[in-house]
């Protein structure tokens, strides 16, 4: 029987953003939840993963514990009636489906943006929290090390992680390209449309940009996002001075007419290159702005084109990624099956070692210390050779799914029921 590994998942596939926001956990909440699940519910092989697109719990238990886990999550989040959200959750209560789901999530196959670069780091972080709580058993350790090895293969052997496949990632990548020769580039984001807010989050996560400012007509909205991302806020009345200082101006303003006019940009007296990136539809930067000397304008079509090309490359690599995952899953399944016979192998070793030690005790008194040492070495070597074939046969029987019969035979032959479980 395989490890009783299971998963509870709430993700963008079923749950709208307002539900995901309600259920999402920050680091402190993830750590508290791990403690509750491990110590109060007695679950092992625990992994709690929470991102903007999903909140998931992976665990080992003989019976499906998903209702209890979801109720504990509701209690943690202070939700009076979590049962109303049950339909938004997916329950994976079978070993193979839960393990495969974890691989697909960690590789970015199950992400909103296929091949999401952030998710593998988020899985690593979640694993660290489990290890800190001592809630990761041998099985989860093995699974996640296999996941990380698989991720490395995907990066090295496929084009699945090439380029930026979302509009906001593509915008970030464009800013990186444009400011490659600028020391500590100053970035100003004006307006907080959906893509603009995402770009702010990516800028906040990036180590390349340390001088990023948000300017929005409603200051409170800018302050909330700035606090989340570690960015600065500029009053809307001070927009023009802010534009003069910025190397890159990203516009995510929603209105029917362009906000940035040629006249406004001409007043900036551009002495060096200034880059404008327009994320708005309809456009918020007047088309003629690019005629102002020193000003370069990039609109949403250029970014979409960049994202679409990357997405096509990633989608083309999906079959290759799935093939790599299948290889990893096959190796993991062999290891899991071998783990099932390891107690029998250990008991067999103990039984033979006991016989060896008893015989050594019988004859040791008649031997010199040198003779006793040699006989000890010879009998140890002999026992290893005797053990080799049964161990190989047990492992081979595991792969064929026929280990139970051989375990029964060895248990009867060597009276292994009397042997302790530990070495």
Residue pairs with C-beta under 8 A, 6 or more apart in sequence:
1 340
2 95
2 96
2 333
2 336
2 337
3 45
3 60
3 95
3 139
3 336
3 339
4 60
4 61
4 62
4 95
5 45
5 58
5 59
5 60
5 95
5 98
5 99
5 139
5 143
6 58
6 59
6 60
6 61
6 64
6 65
6 66
6 91
6 92
6 93
6 94
6 95
6 98
7 56
7 57
7 58
7 59
7 90
7 91
7 92
7 97
7 98
7 101
7 102
8 56
8 57
8 66
8 69
8 70
8 89
8 90
8 91
8 92
9 54
9 55
9 56
9 89
9 90
9 91
9 92
9 101
10 19
10 20
10 23
10 54
10 55
10 56
10 85
10 88
10 89
10 90
11 20
11 53
11 54
11 55
11 56
11 90
11 110
12 20
12 53
12 54
12 112
13 90
14 87
14 88
14 89
14 90
15 23
15 85
15 88
19 85
19 88
20 52
20 53
20 54
20 55
22 77
22 79
22 85
23 55
23 73
23 77
23 85
24 50
24 51
24 52
24 55
25 33
25 48
25 50
25 55
25 76
25 77
26 50
27 125
27 129
29 50
29 76
29 77
30 48
30 50
30 126
30 129
31 129
31 132
31 133
32 76
33 48
33 57
33 72
33 73
33 76
34 46
34 48
34 129
34 130
34 133
34 135
35 133
36 72
36 76
37 43
37 46
37 48
37 57
37 59
37 69
37 72
37 135
38 44
38 46
38 133
38 134
38 135
40 72
41 65
41 68
41 69
41 72
43 59
43 60
43 61
43 65
43 69
43 135
44 59
44 60
44 61
44 135
44 137
44 140
45 58
45 59
45 60
45 135
45 136
45 137
45 139
45 140
45 143
46 57
46 58
46 59
46 130
46 133
46 135
46 136
46 140
47 56
47 57
47 58
47 59
47 102
47 123
47 126
47 127
47 130
47 136
47 140
47 144
48 56
48 57
48 126
48 129
48 130
49 55
49 56
49 57
49 58
49 105
49 122
49 123
49 126
50 56
50 126
51 118
51 119
51 122
53 111
53 112
54 105
55 73
56 105
57 69
57 73
58 98
58 102
58 140
59 65
59 69
60 137
60 139
60 140
64 91
64 93
66 89
66 91
66 93
67 86
70 82
70 85
70 86
70 89
71 82
71 83
73 82
74 80
74 81
74 82
74 83
74 85
75 82
79 85
92 98
92 101
96 329
99 143
99 329
99 332
100 325
100 329
101 110
102 143
102 147
103 147
103 150
103 325
103 328
103 329
104 110
104 325
105 111
105 119
105 123
106 119
106 120
106 123
106 147
106 150
106 151
107 115
107 119
107 120
107 150
107 151
107 154
107 160
107 321
107 325
108 114
108 115
108 116
108 117
108 119
108 120
108 160
108 161
109 115
109 318
109 321
109 322
109 325
111 119
112 166
113 165
113 166
113 169
114 165
114 311
114 314
114 315
114 318
115 160
115 161
115 165
115 314
115 317
117 161
117 169
118 205
120 148
120 151
123 144
123 147
124 148
127 136
127 140
127 144
130 136
130 140
136 144
138 339
139 336
139 339
142 332
142 335
142 336
143 332
146 328
146 331
146 332
147 328
149 328
150 324
150 325
150 328
153 324
153 328
154 160
154 161
154 321
154 324
155 161
157 320
157 324
158 317
158 320
158 321
158 324
159 313
159 314
159 316
159 317
160 314
160 317
160 318
160 320
160 321
161 314
162 310
162 313
162 314
163 170
163 173
163 306
163 307
163 309
163 310
163 313
163 314
164 170
164 172
164 173
164 306
164 307
164 310
165 307
165 310
165 311
165 314
166 198
166 307
167 195
167 198
167 279
167 300
167 303
167 304
167 307
168 195
168 198
168 199
168 201
168 202
169 202
169 307
170 303
170 304
170 306
170 307
170 310
171 195
171 199
171 202
171 250
171 277
171 279
171 303
172 199
172 202
172 203
172 206
173 306
174 277
174 298
174 302
174 303
174 306
175 185
175 187
175 203
175 209
175 248
175 250
175 275
175 277
176 206
176 208
178 248
178 275
178 296
179 185
179 187
179 208
179 247
179 248
179 275
182 247
184 210
184 211
185 209
185 211
185 247
185 248
186 211
186 213
186 245
186 246
186 247
186 248
187 203
187 209
187 211
187 212
187 213
187 246
187 247
187 248
187 250
188 212
188 213
188 215
188 234
188 242
188 243
188 245
188 246
188 248
188 249
188 250
189 196
189 199
189 200
189 203
189 212
189 213
189 214
189 215
189 250
189 252
190 215
190 216
190 239
190 249
190 250
190 251
190 252
190 253
190 259
191 215
191 216
191 217
191 251
191 252
191 253
191 254
191 259
191 280
191 284
192 200
192 214
192 216
192 221
192 222
192 225
192 252
193 252
193 253
193 254
193 279
193 280
195 252
195 279
196 250
196 251
196 252
196 279
197 225
197 252
199 250
199 252
199 279
200 212
200 214
200 225
200 226
200 229
200 231
201 225
201 228
201 229
203 209
203 212
203 229
203 231
204 212
204 228
204 229
204 230
204 231
205 229
211 232
212 229
212 231
212 232
213 231
213 232
213 233
213 234
213 242
213 246
214 222
214 225
214 226
214 231
214 232
214 233
214 234
215 222
215 233
215 234
215 235
215 236
215 238
215 239
215 242
216 222
216 236
217 236
219 233
219 235
219 236
222 233
223 233
225 231
226 232
226 233
234 242
240 264
240 267
240 268
243 249
243 268
244 268
244 269
246 274
247 272
247 273
247 274
247 275
248 274
248 275
248 276
248 277
249 260
249 274
249 275
249 276
249 277
250 277
250 279
251 259
251 260
251 276
251 277
251 278
251 279
251 280
251 284
251 285
252 279
252 280
252 284
253 259
253 280
253 284
254 280
254 284
255 280
255 284
256 282
258 282
258 283
258 284
258 285
258 286
259 284
259 285
260 276
260 284
260 285
260 286
260 289
261 286
261 289
262 286
262 288
262 289
262 291
262 292
265 276
265 289
265 292
265 295
266 292
268 274
270 292
270 293
270 294
270 295
271 294
272 294
273 294
273 295
273 296
274 294
274 295
274 296
275 295
275 296
275 297
275 298
276 285
276 289
276 290
276 295
276 296
276 297
276 298
277 297
277 298
277 303
278 284
278 285
278 297
278 298
278 299
278 300
279 300
279 303
280 300
281 300
283 299
283 300
285 297
285 299
289 295
289 297
290 296
290 297
334 398
334 399
337 398
337 399
337 401
337 403
338 395
338 398
340 398
340 403
341 394
341 395
341 397
341 398
341 403
341 407
343 421
344 394
344 407
344 410
344 411
344 416
345 391
345 394
346 421
346 422
346 423
347 411
347 414
347 416
347 419
347 420
347 421
348 387
348 390
348 391
348 410
348 414
348 416
349 387
349 423
350 419
350 420
350 423
351 414
351 415
351 416
351 419
352 383
352 386
352 387
352 414
353 383
356 379
356 380
356 383
359 379
360 372
360 375
360 376
360 379
363 375
364 372
367 375
390 410
393 406
394 403
394 406
394 407
394 410
397 403
397 405
397 406
410 416
411 417
